[in-house]
Amino acid sequence: MNLTIEQMRKIVDGAPEWAVAVNMNNGMYYDKSEVSKGDIWLIDLRTKLADHDRTDYVSDIRNHISPTTVVIER
């Protein structure tokens, strides 16, 4: 199933504190004892959101290298 970042955020933000998974067919949240095949683990969504939020868009490589590295412009 392909979800957008906005959809993932909505699912995670709407999840009850006790929930560990969600079923996208019926929109219901489940605790660990009720999870079945096809449910999406909330920890997986949170991980994907964290990976997305930490993506580094490099605009100037000189700002993203070790301070001890010498950059020689030619």
MODELLER restraints for C-alpha pairs under 7 A, 6 or more apart:
rsr = mdl.restraints
at = mdl.atoms
rsr.add(forms.Gaussian(group=physical.xy_distance, feature=features.Distance(at['CA:5:A'], at['CA:49:A']), mean=6.99, stdev=0.5))
rsr.add(forms.Gaussian(group=physical.xy_distance, feature=features.Distance(at['CA:8:A'], at['CA:45:A']), mean=6.23, stdev=0.5))
rsr.add(forms.Gaussian(group=physical.xy_distance, feature=features.Distance(at['CA:12:A'], at['CA:42:A']), mean=6.59, stdev=0.5))
rsr.add(forms.Gaussian(group=physical.xy_distance, feature=features.Distance(at['CA:15:A'], at['CA:29:A']), mean=6.89, stdev=0.5))
rsr.add(forms.Gaussian(group=physical.xy_distance, feature=features.Distance(at['CA:18:A'], at['CA:31:A']), mean=6.25, stdev=0.5))
rsr.add(forms.Gaussian(group=physical.xy_distance, feature=features.Distance(at['CA:19:A'], at['CA:29:A']), mean=5.77, stdev=0.5))
rsr.add(forms.Gaussian(group=physical.xy_distance, feature=features.Distance(at['CA:19:A'], at['CA:30:A']), mean=5.27, stdev=0.5))
rsr.add(forms.Gaussian(group=physical.xy_distance, feature=features.Distance(at['CA:19:A'], at['CA:31:A']), mean=4.76, stdev=0.5))
rsr.add(forms.Gaussian(group=physical.xy_distance, feature=features.Distance(at['CA:20:A'], at['CA:30:A']), mean=6.10, stdev=0.5))
rsr.add(forms.Gaussian(group=physical.xy_distance, feature=features.Distance(at['CA:20:A'], at['CA:31:A']), mean=5.25, stdev=0.5))
rsr.add(forms.Gaussian(group=physical.xy_distance, feature=features.Distance(at['CA:20:A'], at['CA:32:A']), mean=5.99, stdev=0.5))
rsr.add(forms.Gaussian(group=physical.xy_distance, feature=features.Distance(at['CA:20:A'], at['CA:41:A']), mean=5.94, stdev=0.5))
rsr.add(forms.Gaussian(group=physical.xy_distance, feature=features.Distance(at['CA:20:A'], at['CA:42:A']), mean=5.47, stdev=0.5))
rsr.add(forms.Gaussian(group=physical.xy_distance, feature=features.Distance(at['CA:21:A'], at['CA:29:A']), mean=5.72, stdev=0.5))
rsr.add(forms.Gaussian(group=physical.xy_distance, feature=features.Distance(at['CA:21:A'], at['CA:30:A']), mean=5.24, stdev=0.5))
rsr.add(forms.Gaussian(group=physical.xy_distance, feature=features.Distance(at['CA:21:A'], at['CA:31:A']), mean=6.62, stdev=0.5))
rsr.add(forms.Gaussian(group=physical.xy_distance, feature=features.Distance(at['CA:21:A'], at['CA:35:A']), mean=6.55, stdev=0.5))
rsr.add(forms.Gaussian(group=physical.xy_distance, feature=features.Distance(at['CA:21:A'], at['CA:39:A']), mean=6.08, stdev=0.5))
rsr.add(forms.Gaussian(group=physical.xy_distance, feature=features.Distance(at['CA:21:A'], at['CA:40:A']), mean=5.32, stdev=0.5))
rsr.add(forms.Gaussian(group=physical.xy_distance, feature=features.Distance(at['CA:21:A'], at['CA:41:A']), mean=4.25, stdev=0.5))
rsr.add(forms.Gaussian(group=physical.xy_distance, feature=features.Distance(at['CA:21:A'], at['CA:42:A']), mean=5.15, stdev=0.5))
rsr.add(forms.Gaussian(group=physical.xy_distance, feature=features.Distance(at['CA:22:A'], at['CA:28:A']), mean=5.70, stdev=0.5))
rsr.add(forms.Gaussian(group=physical.xy_distance, feature=features.Distance(at['CA:22:A'], at['CA:29:A']), mean=4.34, stdev=0.5))
rsr.add(forms.Gaussian(group=physical.xy_distance, feature=features.Distance(at['CA:22:A'], at['CA:30:A']), mean=6.00, stdev=0.5))
rsr.add(forms.Gaussian(group=physical.xy_distance, feature=features.Distance(at['CA:22:A'], at['CA:39:A']), mean=5.48, stdev=0.5))
rsr.add(forms.Gaussian(group=physical.xy_distance, feature=features.Distance(at['CA:22:A'], at['CA:40:A']), mean=5.28, stdev=0.5))
rsr.add(forms.Gaussian(group=physical.xy_distance, feature=features.Distance(at['CA:22:A'], at['CA:41:A']), mean=6.56, stdev=0.5))
rsr.add(forms.Gaussian(group=physical.xy_distance, feature=features.Distance(at['CA:23:A'], at['CA:29:A']), mean=6.47, stdev=0.5))
rsr.add(forms.Gaussian(group=physical.xy_distance, feature=features.Distance(at['CA:23:A'], at['CA:39:A']), mean=4.62, stdev=0.5))
rsr.add(forms.Gaussian(group=physical.xy_distance, feature=features.Distance(at['CA:23:A'], at['CA:40:A']), mean=6.26, stdev=0.5))
